[in-house]
C-alpha cells in the first residue's frame, strides 16, 4: 500500500468516527437538545470530513459535505430554526453523506447510478433552499473544483469573545509545524492560502535550521514560518484556520492585545516545541463547554491505535493453541503422577491462570460497542417508516455494550430484517393505533446488554403482536405442521422461523426482499446464538437474541458416548441427572420418555442420534442431560458418562469438510484428540420439519 | 536430481506415489503438504463410510478419507504402519489414508497414458491417467474429483 493509500485509509477510518459523532449529534437534536455545543459537534464532524476529502481530491464528497455544512452553519448561527423538517433533511443528508463516504471508500463513483445522481442533486437543492443563503457560500458552491477552503466561521455572541476589538490589526504568527503535520497529509501552503483569504498576508520562512543536504532527514520538519497577517478578524477566527493542525504544530501569536492574552496562553517564542496540550487549550478556550467534546478532533485526545484485524486474529489463534497445549501438558503431567510435586502443581496452576487471562484479554481486543451498529439500524427504521408511511420512533439502549467485532458485522443483516419486519408488520398505521387507544407513533426499542455471560439483543415493538391462529393456519396450509398438531404458543411463534413460511401475502416493498425469518435464525445460529419470540396480541412483539460473548470459546459439558467424547454447550444445558427406573416410561413401542415434575420429556440417546449405536435397551442408570432447544423444547439426552464441565476452544469443521448434521463444531482436547460439539437444536429437533418432525410432534401430543 | 530449469525444459512433473490396497497411485507433489503416520481419528456422524473421521493437524480439524474405500477397493483397517497424506486443494485440507508412500519421482508429463478399460469403474473416475514406470503401473489421481465429491456430494 502506498503512503497515500495508507493515509487515505486512515482518513476513511476517521470518517467512521466522525459519522458516528454526527449521528449522535443529530439524534440529540431530534430529541430537541439544540444547544450550540450539539450543533457545533455535528458541524465539526462534517467539516472534518470535508477537510480530509479535499486533501484527497474526493470532489463529490467535498461538495456534498460543503452544502451540508452550510446548513449546519446557518443552524448554529441561528439563521435557520431547527424545525422538524430541517432535522429530517439533516438526517437524509447524513444518510447520503454516509453513502458517499462508503462509495468513495470502495472506489465507486458515488454518483454512478442515475438514481444516485438524481437523489444527490435533489438533496443538494434542498439543502441550498433550507439555508439562509449567504453569498460567500454560494460562490464556493458553484465552483466544483474548489479545493479545501475552510469556511470562515461567524462567531456567536454567546461565546463571550465578541468584545475583541475589530479594528484592522497586524498579527505576527509563528508557525512551526511538527513532522506529524506532514505525516498526516497537511500542506502549509493550503493553510497560508486560507489565511490570505482573511486579510493581507506576508510569509517568511526561517530555513536556518535546515541541515546540509547530506545530513538531511527529509521526514523531519526543519522550517519555521513567520506570518504577518493584517486582518480585522479576532484571533480565534485566525486559529480556526489551524483547527486541523493545532496539535501538529507550535503556533504562537507574538502581538496579542493584552485582553486576549490573559485567557489564551501562548508559548514563548524561545521554547522549541510548546506542548500540544497548550495549543489545544487555545482552541478549547473558544468553546462554551470544553468538557463535552474535543472540537479539534485531535488524535491525541483518545489513547487508541488502529490495528489490522488479521493481526489480532492471528494472536487469538495462537492463544487458542496455547490454551490447548497447556491442557495437554497438565493432562500428561497428571497421568505421569508428577502432581505430587507441589512446585509443578503451583507452576501449572499459574500457567493455567495466565493463559486463561491472556485469552480473555485478547478476546477483549476484538470487542466493540454496538453503537455504530445501532446507528445504522436507526437509519433502517427511519427508511422503513418512511416507505410504509408509519410513524415510528426508535429507542436504543445499552449502546456501549461490547460484542465481538465479527458478531457485530454478522448481526447487521438479521437486525435489519427484524427491524423492517417490526415496522412493516408490527407497527400499525396511525389510525389503527389511535383506534386501539395507543399513541399514533409506534415505538421500537433496540436494546443490548450483557446477561449471565451472554450478549442479549432485544428488539421490542409496541405494535399489533403476532396472530398465532393465523400463523398456525398458514403453517398447516403450507404443510409445515400436520393439521392436528397441538403446539404451544411458543412453538407457533417459532414457525415464523421455518424456511418456506414467508408468504406471498406478506411480501411488501420492504420486507419481502428474499430474506425470510428462517435466514435470520440461521444467521444467528451460525454465531452460536439463539432467537426467542414473545408476543402479546395487541401489545407488541419482543425478539430476544442471545449470543455468546466470543466466537472462539464455548463453555461445555464433556460426555462420553460409544467411546467418543462429545461436548454439550452449557447454554442449552438445563440440568443433569441419573435416570431412575421409575422415571422412565415407554409408550408402546416408541421412544422412552422421562417423567419429571409432571411433564413427559422425550429421551434421545446421543449415540443413536449420531448413528454411533442403537438405542440402549435400558436407559436406567445412565446419566441424563436435560437440554432445551432454541424453540424451547426440552429433551433428555443419554450418555455413557459425564466427564466434566470446561471451556473449549471452537474449531470449525466447515472449512475443510462442510456441515455435519447434529454437529456444531469441533474442539481439541487436552490429549490432542478431537471432540465434536453437539448442535442441540438439530439433535433435539426443533419440534418441526424433517425426520424429527413426527417424533417430536407425537412427543408433544403426549406431553 | 534435476534442477528446475531442466524440469521445465523437458516438461517433467513430480509426483508422490503411494500404495492403496496393493495398487500404485500417485498425485502431483504440489497438492501434498505433508505425510504423517496414522493416529486414531474422531468419528464424524452422518458421513459416508469412507470418511474415517477428523484428525488434529496442529490445531486444525481436518477430515481423513479412506482412499481405498473411496476408490471402491474395500475398507482399510488402519494400523500404526498406515500413512496419512495431507493434501491441500484451494482452501481445503484433507487427509488421505493410504497403505504406504512409495516414492517421489519425476516423470515426463507427455507420457501419461489413458486409463486402461480393465480398471474398475469406480476407481477410474478418480484417475487422470497412468504411467508405466519400470514395469509397474502408476495411476495418477485426479484430486479435483476426489475433493469435489468429498465436499459436495453428501
Interface residues (C-beta under 8 A of the other chain):
Chain A: X317 X320 X321 X324 X564 X565 X610 X611 X612 X651 X652 X653 X655 X656 X657 X658 X660 X661 X662 X663 X666 X668 X672 X673 X674 X675 X676
Chain B: X40 X41 X42 X43 X44 X45 X46 X47 X54 X55 X56 X59 X60 X61 X62 X63 X91 X92 X93 X94 X151 X152 X154
